[in-house]
Amino acid sequence: MSEYSLGDAMKQFLNQSRLKGPVLSLRIGDIWEQIMGKTISRYTDKIEIHGQTLYIHTTVAPLKQELIYKKDKIIELVNEALGEKLLREVVIK
């Protein structure tokens, strides 16, 4: 019988369950300010992950435009913060 650390067991469980998306959405919500900074964090209303897509909700038009131009960088930063290549797309709403 092989031994697993609790962290490895949790990762394996999440990868095989439908809870992965909601758990990642909670994690990204917690680290969003660290990744993007206080100003952007303050004006984004909701951040969600569904599958391999990150949805960012904001009502500030100039911020929407800036985020659209930085989609590739956002994907890179979030994947780095989560420690895995999870995201492939960003949708700004």
Stockholm file with secondary structure:
# STOCKHOLM 1.0

chainA/1-93         MSEYSLGDAMKQFLNQSRLKGPVLSLRIGDIWEQIMGKTISRYTDKIEIHGQTLYIHTTVAPLKQELIYKKDKIIELVNEALGEKLLREVVIK
#=GR chainA/1-93 SS CCCCCHHHHHHHHHHHSTTHHHHHHHHHHHHHHHHHCHHHHHHCCEEEEETTEEEEECCCHHHHHHHHHTHHHHHHHHHHHHTSCCCCEEEEC
#=GC SS_cons        CCCCCHHHHHHHHHHHSTTHHHHHHHHHHHHHHHHHCHHHHHHCCEEEEETTEEEEECCCHHHHHHHHHTHHHHHHHHHHHHTSCCCCEEEEC
//
